[in-house]
Amino acid sequence: MKKEQIYVLEGELREEIIQLHHSTLVKRHGRRWKTTELVTKNYWWSGVTKEVEKYIDECNTCQYYKNRSEVPVGKLMPNTISEKSWSYILADFITKLSLAQSYNAILVVYDCFSKIVHFIATIEKTLAEGLTRLFRDHV
């Protein structure tokens, strides 16, 4: 005992005490000073504040919900709309489809200017060479 506080010897018991006071039912995942205050009401050991800080720095829940003080990236700018057809296109695959006439994927090619869409039946394991053939033959 030291001034009505229980002295805790070095070991795993210290971490258990911090954990019990840090994530209580009343005050879940309190910050450093609140957790230190709760621990030091009943317990004491040399370096208790530093151990509480270290425990909270390593607490996954606290790090996940921590407010980040980073500067926002900036305003989102819309894509420029091209002046002619097929100068700006988007392409994507729809995969994991059931097999139909030996095809199990669809290549979707979209022209942003004219809003024309091409749906090209293909297989899921299409390589770069096969993709260029599909563009050449269908688009």
HELIX and SHEET records of a PDB file:
HELIX    1   1 GLU A   12  HIS A   22  1                                  11    
HELIX    2   2 ARG A   32  ASN A   42  1                                  11    
HELIX    3   3 VAL A   48  ASP A   57  1                                  10    
HELIX    4   4 ASN A   60  TYR A   65  1                                   6    
HELIX    5   5 ALA A  128  HIS A  138  1                                  11    
SHEET    1   A 2 ILE A   6  TYR A   7  0                                        
SHEET    2   A 2 TYR A  43  TRP A  44  1                                        
SHEET    1   B 3 ILE A  89  ILE A  94  0                                        
SHEET    2   B 3 ALA A 105  ASP A 111 -1                                        
SHEET    3   B 3 VAL A 117  THR A 122 -1                                        
END                                                                             
